[in-house]
């Protein structure tokens, strides 16, 4: 099955991304720590994730939003990579976020 997948355009793309994914995973593990370590960030922060992504994305974003004094978390429809697809919902979410921070 893996060989078959690697013969498709999607499989070739995923195969090409594998080394980068492993490097990113190692960097994430090295930087692991509690969300509270970011509590000193006072900027307005919008934490976005694809709505159909793994459940831990939501858990991580919610934990960070709770730790940051001026943060909120939101999900973007359009698959696990909804953010990459930039649907109209993403544009509306950004507009609402930047509109609310501009009025402060």
Phi, psi and omega in degrees: 000318181298318179297320177297314179301318183292348177271352179268159177303317179296316180297319178297319178298314180297319178297320179292331181276348185304312179302319179295319180298319178295318177298316179297318180298320178293319178296321178296316180297321180293329183265009184299144178181174182287149178302331183299340180293346179262006184300337180281353178284116185257359179291156172291129184231133175245118180257114183248151175211157173288134185299331182260018178284178179300148181303330182293338175298315179296316180298316179296313180297319179295320179294319177293318179298325178288329182277329181275134184296331184229056183235154171217153181246145179213155177250143179247122178293160177121024180099180180293337179250036181305328180295322180290335182275347178049057177290171180303326179299322179297316179297316178297320180296316177296316181299317179296318181295308182290330176293320181285328179283331180289333183275359180275000000 
